Amino acid sequence: MERTEVLDMMGSLKLYGMRTAYDETLAVAVKRKHEPQRFVGDLLKAEISEKQARSIRYQLTVAKLPLAKDVDDFAFK
């Protein structure tokens, strides 16, 4: 299967972390002669990390936290 096909499939499955890490992970796997299971595992780790980061960004957006404040900005009574 061609590289572009693999990347297109990852995109259609919304595996953006895998798609981003694919080239680098493949290069490392070939260079170090990793087993296919290790290669797939590394791609899955990249996907999990990307999804967690995206989730945190979303949660921060939904939380509608105010801009950073200094201690002087708070109204203490």
N, C-alpha and C positions, 0 to 999 in steps of 0.2 A: 504494500500500500504506500502511496506517495505521501510525503510530508504534508503537503497542502490538504490532502484528503483527511489525514489524521487531525490536523488543526481545525479544519472545517467541522468535523464531527464533534470535536471537543467543544467548539463554539456553539453548535446546535444543541448540545446537551447542557450548556451553560457551565462547563467545567473550565472557567476562566483561569483559575490558579494553575491547573494542569497545562493549559494552553500556553500560559506565560512561561512556565518552567520547562517546557518540553525540550527545546533545543539545548539548553545548558545541561539538563539532566541526562539527555541522550549522549551528549559529548563526554560527560564524566563517566557514564556507564560503559561506553565503548573504550575509553582510555584506560579505565581501571578493570575492564573485563568483568563487570558485574553480571550476576545472574538476572534473568528476566524478572524474577520475583522482586529482586532488590530495586530494579528500575521502576517497576509498577508501584512498589511501596514508596519510593521517593516521590513519584508523581502524586500519589495519594496524600502524602504529607504536605506537599505544596498546595494541593487543593484545600485541605483542611485548614491550613494556615490562612489562606486567602479568604475562605468563607468566614473564619472567625474575625479577621480584620474587618471585613465588609459588615458583619453583624454589629461589631462595636461602633463603627462609623454610623450605621443606621440608628442604633440605639441612642447615640449622642445627639443625633439630629432630632429624633422624636422627643427626647427629654427636654428639648428647648431650654437648655441651661443658659444662664446669662453669660455675658462676656466675662472674662477674668476680672476679678476685683482685687484691689489692694485692701489692706486692713483699714486704711483711712476712708475708703468708700462705704463702709458699713455704718449704719446709724445705731450706735450703742446708746442706751439710756441709763 
